[in-house]
Amino acid sequence: MNPVHCVHCGGLLSASGHEKCRNPRTALEPPRYCPQCARRMVVQVTPTGWTARCSRHGETSSSGAVTTG
Protein backbone atom coordinates (compact mmCIF):
# COMPACT_ATOMS: atom_id res chain seq x y z
CA MET A 1 0.00 0.00 0.00
CA ASN A 2 1.37 3.42 -0.92
CA PRO A 3 1.82 6.00 1.86
CA VAL A 4 -0.83 8.72 1.96
CA HIS A 5 0.36 10.72 4.97
CA CYS A 6 3.70 12.24 5.96
CA VAL A 7 5.42 10.17 8.66
CA HIS A 8 6.86 13.29 10.32
CA CYS A 9 3.85 15.63 10.53
CA GLY A 10 0.84 13.43 9.70
CA GLY A 11 -0.35 15.72 6.89
CA LEU A 12 -1.41 14.54 3.46
CA LEU A 13 1.53 13.96 1.13
CA SER A 14 -0.44 15.60 -1.68
CA ALA A 15 -0.60 18.88 0.29
CA SER A 16 2.13 21.50 0.16
CA GLY A 17 4.25 22.59 3.11
CA HIS A 18 6.40 19.51 3.67
CA GLU A 19 9.70 21.34 3.14
CA LYS A 20 10.48 21.04 6.86
CA CYS A 21 9.71 17.33 6.76
CA ARG A 22 12.13 16.62 3.91
CA ASN A 23 15.61 17.52 5.05
CA PRO A 24 18.77 15.58 5.96
CA ARG A 25 18.03 15.69 9.69
CA THR A 26 14.53 14.22 9.43
CA ALA A 27 15.81 11.46 7.12
CA LEU A 28 17.45 9.89 10.17
CA GLU A 29 14.47 10.30 12.53
CA PRO A 30 11.96 7.50 13.09
CA PRO A 31 8.43 7.96 11.76
CA ARG A 32 5.99 9.52 14.24
CA TYR A 33 2.74 9.13 12.25
CA CYS A 34 1.37 6.13 10.37
CA PRO A 35 1.74 6.69 6.60
CA GLN A 36 -1.63 4.97 6.00
CA CYS A 37 -3.96 6.54 8.57
CA ALA A 38 -1.95 9.41 10.18
CA ARG A 39 -2.42 8.01 13.70
CA ARG A 40 0.36 8.86 16.13
CA MET A 41 2.56 5.78 16.47
CA VAL A 42 4.25 4.34 19.54
CA VAL A 43 7.98 4.73 18.81
CA GLN A 44 10.84 3.07 20.66
CA VAL A 45 14.41 4.13 19.92
CA THR A 46 17.30 1.87 20.93
CA PRO A 47 21.05 2.13 20.34
CA THR A 48 20.70 -0.28 17.40
CA GLY A 49 17.62 1.22 15.70
CA TRP A 50 13.93 1.98 16.22
CA THR A 51 10.48 0.41 16.04
CA ALA A 52 7.21 2.22 15.37
CA ARG A 53 3.80 0.66 15.99
CA CYS A 54 0.42 1.75 14.65
CA SER A 55 -2.59 0.32 16.48
CA ARG A 56 -4.28 -0.42 13.14
CA HIS A 57 -1.45 -1.17 10.69
CA GLY A 58 1.14 -2.99 12.77
CA GLU A 59 4.82 -2.43 13.41
CA THR A 60 7.71 -1.27 11.28
CA SER A 61 11.36 -0.94 12.20
CA SER A 62 14.60 0.61 11.05
CA SER A 63 15.63 -2.83 9.77
CA GLY A 64 12.87 -2.53 7.17
CA ALA A 65 10.79 -5.48 8.41
CA VAL A 66 7.06 -4.84 8.68
CA THR A 67 4.85 -6.81 11.05
CA THR A 68 1.09 -6.45 10.67
CA GLY A 69 -1.00 -6.40 13.79
mmCIF file as gemmi writes it, N, C-alpha and C atoms, coordinates in Angstrom:
data_model
loop_
_atom_site.group_PDB
_atom_site.id
_atom_site.type_symbol
_atom_site.label_atom_id
_atom_site.label_alt_id
_atom_site.label_comp_id
_atom_site.label_asym_id
_atom_site.label_entity_id
_atom_site.label_seq_id
_atom_site.pdbx_PDB_ins_code
_atom_site.Cartn_x
_atom_site.Cartn_y
_atom_site.Cartn_z
_atom_site.occupancy
_atom_site.B_iso_or_equiv
_atom_site.pdbx_formal_charge
_atom_site.auth_seq_id
_atom_site.auth_asym_id
_atom_site.pdbx_PDB_model_num
ATOM 1 N N . MET Axp A 1 ? 0.847 -1.175 0 1 0 ? 1 A 1
ATOM 2 C CA . MET Axp A 1 ? 0 0 0 1 0 ? 1 A 1
ATOM 3 C C . MET Axp A 1 ? 0.898 1.246 0 1 0 ? 1 A 1
ATOM 4 N N . ASN Axp A 2 ? 0.585 2.192 -0.834 1 0 ? 2 A 1
ATOM 5 C CA . ASN Axp A 2 ? 1.371 3.418 -0.917 1 0 ? 2 A 1
ATOM 6 C C . ASN Axp A 2 ? 1.048 4.35 0.241 1 0 ? 2 A 1
ATOM 7 N N . PRO Axp A 3 ? 2.072 5.049 0.762 1 0 ? 3 A 1
ATOM 8 C CA . PRO Axp A 3 ? 1.822 6.003 1.856 1 0 ? 3 A 1
ATOM 9 C C . PRO Axp A 3 ? 0.966 7.172 1.383 1 0 ? 3 A 1
ATOM 10 N N . VAL Axp A 4 ? 0.064 7.605 2.244 1 0 ? 4 A 1
ATOM 11 C CA . VAL Axp A 4 ? -0.834 8.718 1.956 1 0 ? 4 A 1
ATOM 12 C C . VAL Axp A 4 ? -0.472 9.927 2.801 1 0 ? 4 A 1
ATOM 13 N N . HIS Axp A 5 ? 0.066 9.669 4.009 1 0 ? 5 A 1
ATOM 14 C CA . HIS Axp A 5 ? 0.363 10.724 4.973 1 0 ? 5 A 1
ATOM 15 C C . HIS Axp A 5 ? 1.866 10.813 5.236 1 0 ? 5 A 1
ATOM 16 N N . CYS Axp A 6 ? 2.305 11.995 5.595 1 0 ? 6 A 1
ATOM 17 C CA . CYS Axp A 6 ? 3.697 12.238 5.956 1 0 ? 6 A 1
ATOM 18 C C . CYS Axp A 6 ? 3.976 11.582 7.31 1 0 ? 6 A 1
ATOM 19 N N . VAL Axp A 7 ? 5.085 10.856 7.419 1 0 ? 7 A 1
ATOM 20 C CA . VAL Axp A 7 ? 5.421 10.165 8.664 1 0 ? 7 A 1
ATOM 21 C C . VAL Axp A 7 ? 5.99 11.108 9.727 1 0 ? 7 A 1
ATOM 22 N N . HIS Axp A 8 ? 6.299 12.34 9.364 1 0 ? 8 A 1
ATOM 23 C CA . HIS Axp A 8 ? 6.864 13.289 10.322 1 0 ? 8 A 1
ATOM 24 C C . HIS Axp A 8 ? 5.834 14.272 10.875 1 0 ? 8 A 1
ATOM 25 N N . CYS Axp A 9 ? 4.841 14.663 10.048 1 0 ? 9 A 1
ATOM 26 C CA . CYS Axp A 9 ? 3.852 15.634 10.534 1 0 ? 9 A 1
ATOM 27 C C . CYS Axp A 9 ? 2.424 15.1 10.494 1 0 ? 9 A 1
ATOM 28 N N . GLY Axp A 10 ? 2.174 14.017 9.775 1 0 ? 10 A 1
ATOM 29 C CA . GLY Axp A 10 ? 0.841 13.432 9.697 1 0 ? 10 A 1
ATOM 30 C C . GLY Axp A 10 ? -0.047 14.042 8.626 1 0 ? 10 A 1
ATOM 31 N N . GLY Axp A 11 ? 0.442 15.077 7.939 1 0 ? 11 A 1
ATOM 32 C CA . GLY Axp A 11 ? -0.352 15.716 6.888 1 0 ? 11 A 1
ATOM 33 C C . GLY Axp A 11 ? -0.387 14.891 5.616 1 0 ? 11 A 1
ATOM 34 N N . LEU Axp A 12 ? -1.309 15.223 4.742 1 0 ? 12 A 1
ATOM 35 C CA . LEU Axp A 12 ? -1.406 14.535 3.461 1 0 ? 12 A 1
ATOM 36 C C . LEU Axp A 12 ? -0.167 14.811 2.617 1 0 ? 12 A 1
ATOM 37 N N . LEU Axp A 13 ? 0.355 13.778 1.98 1 0 ? 13 A 1
ATOM 38 C CA . LEU Axp A 13 ? 1.532 13.96 1.128 1 0 ? 13 A 1
ATOM 39 C C . LEU Axp A 13 ? 1.216 14.811 -0.093 1 0 ? 13 A 1
ATOM 40 N N . SER Axp A 14 ? -0.046 14.81 -0.516 1 0 ? 14 A 1
ATOM 41 C CA . SER Axp A 14 ? -0.436 15.603 -1.677 1 0 ? 14 A 1
ATOM 42 C C . SER Axp A 14 ? -0.505 17.098 -1.375 1 0 ? 14 A 1
ATOM 43 N N . ALA Axp A 15 ? -0.541 17.467 -0.099 1 0 ? 15 A 1
ATOM 44 C CA . ALA Axp A 15 ? -0.603 18.879 0.295 1 0 ? 15 A 1
ATOM 45 C C . ALA Axp A 15 ? 0.792 19.501 0.262 1 0 ? 15 A 1
ATOM 46 N N . SER Axp A 16 ? 0.841 20.798 0.137 1 0 ? 16 A 1
ATOM 47 C CA . SER Axp A 16 ? 2.126 21.496 0.162 1 0 ? 16 A 1
ATOM 48 C C . SER Axp A 16 ? 2.551 21.756 1.603 1 0 ? 16 A 1
ATOM 49 N N . GLY Axp A 17 ? 3.78 22.219 1.785 1 0 ? 17 A 1
ATOM 50 C CA . GLY Axp A 17 ? 4.25 22.585 3.113 1 0 ? 17 A 1
ATOM 51 C C . GLY Axp A 17 ? 5.067 21.52 3.808 1 0 ? 17 A 1
ATOM 52 N N . HIS Axp A 18 ? 5.593 20.563 3.064 1 0 ? 18 A 1
ATOM 53 C CA . HIS Axp A 18 ? 6.398 19.51 3.675 1 0 ? 18 A 1
ATOM 54 C C . HIS Axp A 18 ? 7.905 19.768 3.545 1 0 ? 18 A 1
ATOM 55 N N . GLU Axp A 19 ? 8.273 21.005 3.277 1 0 ? 19 A 1
ATOM 56 C CA . GLU Axp A 19 ? 9.696 21.336 3.142 1 0 ? 19 A 1
ATOM 57 C C . GLU Axp A 19 ? 10.451 21.034 4.433 1 0 ? 19 A 1
ATOM 58 N N . LYS Axp A 20 ? 9.842 21.317 5.576 1 0 ? 20 A 1
ATOM 59 C CA . LYS Axp A 20 ? 10.484 21.044 6.863 1 0 ? 20 A 1
ATOM 60 C C . LYS Axp A 20 ? 10.603 19.546 7.125 1 0 ? 20 A 1
ATOM 61 N N . CYS Axp A 21 ? 9.711 18.785 6.542 1 0 ? 21 A 1
ATOM 62 C CA . CYS Axp A 21 ? 9.711 17.331 6.757 1 0 ? 21 A 1
ATOM 63 C C . CYS Axp A 21 ? 10.752 16.618 5.898 1 0 ? 21 A 1
ATOM 64 N N . ARG Axp A 22 ? 11.195 17.249 4.85 1 0 ? 22 A 1
ATOM 65 C CA . ARG Axp A 22 ? 12.127 16.616 3.912 1 0 ? 22 A 1
ATOM 66 C C . ARG Axp A 22 ? 13.481 17.317 3.958 1 0 ? 22 A 1
ATOM 67 N N . ASN Axp A 23 ? 14.263 16.981 4.963 1 0 ? 23 A 1
ATOM 68 C CA . ASN Axp A 23 ? 15.609 17.522 5.046 1 0 ? 23 A 1
ATOM 69 C C . ASN Axp A 23 ? 16.528 16.44 5.59 1 0 ? 23 A 1
ATOM 70 N N . PRO Axp A 24 ? 17.833 16.624 5.516 1 0 ? 24 A 1
ATOM 71 C CA . PRO Axp A 24 ? 18.766 15.576 5.961 1 0 ? 24 A 1
ATOM 72 C C . PRO Axp A 24 ? 18.579 15.137 7.414 1 0 ? 24 A 1
ATOM 73 N N . ARG Axp A 25 ? 18.206 16.055 8.293 1 0 ? 25 A 1
ATOM 74 C CA . ARG Axp A 25 ? 18.028 15.687 9.695 1 0 ? 25 A 1
ATOM 75 C C . ARG Axp A 25 ? 16.838 14.755 9.892 1 0 ? 25 A 1
ATOM 76 N N . THR Axp A 26 ? 15.713 15.056 9.258 1 0 ? 26 A 1
ATOM 77 C CA . THR Axp A 26 ? 14.528 14.218 9.434 1 0 ? 26 A 1
ATOM 78 C C . THR Axp A 26 ? 14.67 12.872 8.73 1 0 ? 26 A 1
ATOM 79 N N . ALA Axp A 27 ? 15.586 12.744 7.786 1 0 ? 27 A 1
ATOM 80 C CA . ALA Axp A 27 ? 15.81 11.46 7.115 1 0 ? 27 A 1
ATOM 81 C C . ALA Axp A 27 ? 16.299 10.404 8.099 1 0 ? 27 A 1
ATOM 82 N N . LEU Axp A 28 ? 16.94 10.828 9.181 1 0 ? 28 A 1
ATOM 83 C CA . LEU Axp A 28 ? 17.453 9.894 10.175 1 0 ? 28 A 1
ATOM 84 C C . LEU Axp A 28 ? 16.498 9.66 11.341 1 0 ? 28 A 1
ATOM 85 N N . GLU Axp A 29 ? 15.422 10.431 11.426 1 0 ? 29 A 1
ATOM 86 C CA . GLU Axp A 29 ? 14.471 10.299 12.53 1 0 ? 29 A 1
ATOM 87 C C . GLU Axp A 29 ? 13.465 9.192 12.249 1 0 ? 29 A 1
ATOM 88 N N . PRO Axp A 30 ? 12.993 8.517 13.295 1 0 ? 30 A 1
ATOM 89 C CA . PRO Axp A 30 ? 11.96 7.499 13.088 1 0 ? 30 A 1
ATOM 90 C C . PRO Axp A 30 ? 10.631 8.156 12.729 1 0 ? 30 A 1
ATOM 91 N N . PRO Axp A 31 ? 9.741 7.402 12.086 1 0 ? 31 A 1
ATOM 92 C CA . PRO Axp A 31 ? 8.427 7.958 11.762 1 0 ? 31 A 1
ATOM 93 C C . PRO Axp A 31 ? 7.617 8.174 13.033 1 0 ? 31 A 1
ATOM 94 N N . ARG Axp A 32 ? 6.833 9.217 13.077 1 0 ? 32 A 1
ATOM 95 C CA . ARG Axp A 32 ? 5.991 9.518 14.236 1 0 ? 32 A 1
ATOM 96 C C . ARG Axp A 32 ? 4.514 9.286 13.941 1 0 ? 32 A 1
ATOM 97 N N . TYR Axp A 33 ? 4.127 9.32 12.668 1 0 ? 33 A 1
ATOM 98 C CA . TYR Axp A 33 ? 2.741 9.131 12.253 1 0 ? 33 A 1
ATOM 99 C C . TYR Axp A 33 ? 2.668 7.994 11.25 1 0 ? 33 A 1
ATOM 100 N N . CYS Axp A 34 ? 1.578 7.229 11.299 1 0 ? 34 A 1
ATOM 101 C CA . CYS Axp A 34 ? 1.371 6.127 10.365 1 0 ? 34 A 1
ATOM 102 C C . CYS Axp A 34 ? 1.178 6.696 8.958 1 0 ? 34 A 1
ATOM 103 N N . PRO Axp A 35 ? 1.893 6.176 7.962 1 0 ? 35 A 1
ATOM 104 C CA . PRO Axp A 35 ? 1.745 6.687 6.598 1 0 ? 35 A 1
ATOM 105 C C . PRO Axp A 35 ? 0.404 6.315 5.962 1 0 ? 35 A 1
ATOM 106 N N . GLN Axp A 36 ? -0.335 5.39 6.547 1 0 ? 36 A 1
ATOM 107 C CA . GLN Axp A 36 ? -1.625 4.967 5.998 1 0 ? 36 A 1
ATOM 108 C C . GLN Axp A 36 ? -2.808 5.721 6.588 1 0 ? 36 A 1
ATOM 109 N N . CYS Axp A 37 ? -2.781 5.952 7.921 1 0 ? 37 A 1
ATOM 110 C CA . CYS Axp A 37 ? -3.959 6.536 8.573 1 0 ? 37 A 1
ATOM 111 C C . CYS Axp A 37 ? -3.65 7.805 9.374 1 0 ? 37 A 1
ATOM 112 N N . ALA Axp A 38 ? -2.391 8.197 9.482 1 0 ? 38 A 1
ATOM 113 C CA . ALA Axp A 38 ? -1.947 9.412 10.183 1 0 ? 38 A 1
ATOM 114 C C . ALA Axp A 38 ? -2.133 9.347 11.692 1 0 ? 38 A 1
ATOM 115 N N . ARG Axp A 39 ? -2.36 8.147 12.235 1 0 ? 39 A 1
ATOM 116 C CA . ARG Axp A 39 ? -2.419 8.011 13.696 1 0 ? 39 A 1
ATOM 117 C C . ARG Axp A 39 ? -1.014 8.171 14.257 1 0 ? 39 A 1
ATOM 118 N N . ARG Axp A 40 ? -0.926 8.726 15.432 1 0 ? 40 A 1
ATOM 119 C CA . ARG Axp A 40 ? 0.357 8.856 16.127 1 0 ? 40 A 1
ATOM 120 C C . ARG Axp A 40 ? 0.815 7.453 16.517 1 0 ? 40 A 1
ATOM 121 N N . MET Axp A 41 ? 2.047 7.114 16.198 1 0 ? 41 A 1
ATOM 122 C CA . MET Axp A 41 ? 2.56 5.783 16.472 1 0 ? 41 A 1
ATOM 123 C C . MET Axp A 41 ? 3.357 5.754 17.772 1 0 ? 41 A 1
ATOM 124 N N . VAL Axp A 42 ? 3.426 4.571 18.367 1 0 ? 42 A 1
ATOM 125 C CA . VAL Axp A 42 ? 4.255 4.341 19.543 1 0 ? 42 A 1
ATOM 126 C C . VAL Axp A 42 ? 5.65 4.023 19.016 1 0 ? 42 A 1
ATOM 127 N N . VAL Axp A 43 ? 6.63 4.863 19.348 1 0 ? 43 A 1
ATOM 128 C CA . VAL Axp A 43 ? 7.983 4.725 18.812 1 0 ? 43 A 1
ATOM 129 C C . VAL Axp A 43 ? 8.94 4.399 19.945 1 0 ? 43 A 1
ATOM 130 N N . GLN Axp A 44 ? 9.798 3.406 19.703 1 0 ? 44 A 1
ATOM 131 C CA . GLN Axp A 44 ? 10.841 3.072 20.664 1 0 ? 44 A 1
ATOM 132 C C . GLN Axp A 44 ? 12.183 3.142 19.947 1 0 ? 44 A 1
ATOM 133 N N . VAL Axp A 45 ? 13.077 3.963 20.484 1 0 ? 45 A 1
ATOM 134 C CA . VAL Axp A 45 ? 14.41 4.128 19.917 1 0 ? 45 A 1
ATOM 135 C C . VAL Axp A 45 ? 15.41 3.414 20.819 1 0 ? 45 A 1
ATOM 136 N N . THR Axp A 46 ? 16.257 2.595 20.2 1 0 ? 46 A 1
ATOM 137 C CA . THR Axp A 46 ? 17.303 1.872 20.925 1 0 ? 46 A 1
ATOM 138 C C . THR Axp A 46 ? 18.644 2.235 20.309 1 0 ? 46 A 1
ATOM 139 N N . PRO Axp A 47 ? 19.744 1.843 20.927 1 0 ? 47 A 1
ATOM 140 C CA . PRO Axp A 47 ? 21.049 2.131 20.338 1 0 ? 47 A 1
ATOM 141 C C . PRO Axp A 47 ? 21.259 1.477 18.962 1 0 ? 47 A 1
ATOM 142 N N . THR Axp A 48 ? 20.515 0.422 18.671 1 0 ? 48 A 1
ATOM 143 C CA . THR Axp A 48 ? 20.697 -0.283 17.397 1 0 ? 48 A 1
ATOM 144 C C . THR Axp A 48 ? 19.654 0.058 16.35 1 0 ? 48 A 1
ATOM 145 N N . GLY Axp A 49 ? 18.656 0.872 16.678 1 0 ? 49 A 1
ATOM 146 C CA . GLY Axp A 49 ? 17.623 1.224 15.703 1 0 ? 49 A 1
ATOM 147 C C . GLY Axp A 49 ? 16.354 1.713 16.373 1 0 ? 49 A 1
ATOM 148 N N . TRP Axp A 50 ? 15.212 1.546 15.685 1 0 ? 50 A 1
ATOM 149 C CA . TRP Axp A 50 ? 13.935 1.984 16.216 1 0 ? 50 A 1
ATOM 150 C C . TRP Axp A 50 ? 12.824 1.051 15.743 1 0 ? 50 A 1
ATOM 151 N N . THR Axp A 51 ? 11.701 1.068 16.465 1 0 ? 51 A 1
ATOM 152 C CA . THR Axp A 51 ? 10.479 0.41 16.041 1 0 ? 51 A 1
ATOM 153 C C . THR Axp A 51 ? 9.342 1.408 16.206 1 0 ? 51 A 1
ATOM 154 N N . ALA Axp A 52 ? 8.378 1.351 15.312 1 0 ? 52 A 1
ATOM 155 C CA . ALA Axp A 52 ? 7.212 2.224 15.372 1 0 ? 52 A 1
ATOM 156 C C . ALA Axp A 52 ? 5.977 1.359 15.159 1 0 ? 52 A 1
ATOM 157 N N . ARG Axp A 53 ? 4.973 1.512 16.037 1 0 ? 53 A 1
ATOM 158 C CA . ARG Axp A 53 ? 3.798 0.66 15.986 1 0 ? 53 A 1
ATOM 159 C C . ARG Axp A 53 ? 2.527 1.489 15.854 1 0 ? 53 A 1
ATOM 160 N N . CYS Axp A 54 ? 1.743 1.167 14.841 1 0 ? 54 A 1
ATOM 161 C CA . CYS Axp A 54 ? 0.42 1.754 14.647 1 0 ? 54 A 1
ATOM 162 C C . CYS Axp A 54 ? -0.593 0.749 15.183 1 0 ? 54 A 1
ATOM 163 N N . SER Axp A 55 ? -1.601 1.227 15.901 1 0 ? 55 A 1
ATOM 164 C CA . SER Axp A 55 ? -2.594 0.324 16.479 1 0 ? 55 A 1
ATOM 165 C C . SER Axp A 55 ? -3.437 -0.375 15.414 1 0 ? 55 A 1
ATOM 166 N N . ARG Axp A 56 ? -3.48 0.179 14.214 1 0 ? 56 A 1
ATOM 167 C CA . ARG Axp A 56 ? -4.279 -0.417 13.137 1 0 ? 56 A 1
ATOM 168 C C . ARG Axp A 56 ? -3.439 -1.136 12.08 1 0 ? 56 A 1
ATOM 169 N N . HIS Axp A 57 ? -2.227 -0.658 11.816 1 0 ? 57 A 1
ATOM 170 C CA . HIS Axp A 57 ? -1.455 -1.172 10.688 1 0 ? 57 A 1
ATOM 171 C C . HIS Axp A 57 ? -0.194 -1.926 11.072 1 0 ? 57 A 1
ATOM 172 N N . GLY Axp A 58 ? 0.026 -2.167 12.345 1 0 ? 58 A 1
ATOM 173 C CA . GLY Axp A 58 ? 1.144 -2.993 12.766 1 0 ? 58 A 1
ATOM 174 C C . GLY Axp A 58 ? 2.42 -2.22 13.032 1 0 ? 58 A 1
ATOM 175 N N . GLU Axp A 59 ? 3.516 -2.955 13.002 1 0 ? 59 A 1
ATOM 176 C CA . GLU Axp A 59 ? 4.816 -2.428 13.411 1 0 ? 59 A 1
ATOM 177 C C . GLU Axp A 59 ? 5.787 -2.388 12.238 1 0 ? 59 A 1
ATOM 178 N N . THR Axp A 60 ? 6.613 -1.375 12.239 1 0 ? 60 A 1
ATOM 179 C CA . THR Axp A 60 ? 7.709 -1.265 11.282 1 0 ? 60 A 1
ATOM 180 C C . THR Axp A 60 ? 8.962 -0.928 12.06 1 0 ? 60 A 1
ATOM 181 N N . SER Axp A 61 ? 10.114 -1.194 11.473 1 0 ? 61 A 1
ATOM 182 C CA . SER Axp A 61 ? 11.357 -0.943 12.197 1 0 ? 61 A 1
ATOM 183 C C . SER Axp A 61 ? 12.409 -0.388 11.254 1 0 ? 61 A 1
ATOM 184 N N . SER Axp A 62 ? 13.501 0.061 11.845 1 0 ? 62 A 1
ATOM 185 C CA . SER Axp A 62 ? 14.602 0.605 11.05 1 0 ? 62 A 1
ATOM 186 C C . SER Axp A 62 ? 15.277 -0.482 10.216 1 0 ? 62 A 1
ATOM 187 N N . SER Axp A 63 ? 15.054 -1.73 10.556 1 0 ? 63 A 1
ATOM 188 C CA . SER Axp A 63 ? 15.632 -2.829 9.773 1 0 ? 63 A 1
ATOM 189 C C . SER Axp A 63 ? 14.841 -3.066 8.496 1 0 ? 63 A 1
ATOM 190 N N . GLY Axp A 64 ? 13.674 -2.425 8.385 1 0 ? 64 A 1
ATOM 191 C CA . GLY Axp A 64 ? 12.871 -2.533 7.172 1 0 ? 64 A 1
ATOM 192 C C . GLY Axp A 64 ? 11.796 -3.603 7.234 1 0 ? 64 A 1
ATOM 193 N N . ALA Axp A 65 ? 11.797 -4.42 8.27 1 0 ? 65 A 1
ATOM 194 C CA . ALA Axp A 65 ? 10.791 -5.475 8.412 1 0 ? 65 A 1
ATOM 195 C C . ALA Axp A 65 ? 9.48 -4.864 8.876 1 0 ? 65 A 1
ATOM 196 N N . VAL Axp A 66 ? 8.382 -5.319 8.302 1 0 ? 66 A 1
ATOM 197 C CA . VAL Axp A 66 ? 7.057 -4.837 8.678 1 0 ? 66 A 1
ATOM 198 C C . VAL Axp A 66 ? 6.274 -6.008 9.248 1 0 ? 66 A 1
ATOM 199 N N . THR Axp A 67 ? 5.682 -5.805 10.405 1 0 ? 67 A 1
ATOM 200 C CA . THR Axp A 67 ? 4.847 -6.812 11.047 1 0 ? 67 A 1
ATOM 201 C C . THR Axp A 67 ? 3.449 -6.257 11.168 1 0 ? 67 A 1
ATOM 202 N N . THR Axp A 68 ? 2.464 -6.934 10.579 1 0 ? 68 A 1
ATOM 203 C CA . THR Axp A 68 ? 1.089 -6.45 10.673 1 0 ? 68 A 1
ATOM 204 C C . THR Axp A 68 ? 0.487 -6.905 11.98 1 0 ? 68 A 1
ATOM 205 N N . GLY Axp A 69 ? -0.417 -6.098 12.495 1 0 ? 69 A 1
ATOM 206 C CA . GLY Axp A 69 ? -0.997 -6.4 13.792 1 0 ? 69 A 1
ATOM 207 C C . GLY Axp A 69 ? -2.416 -6.473 13.763 1 0 ? 69 A 1
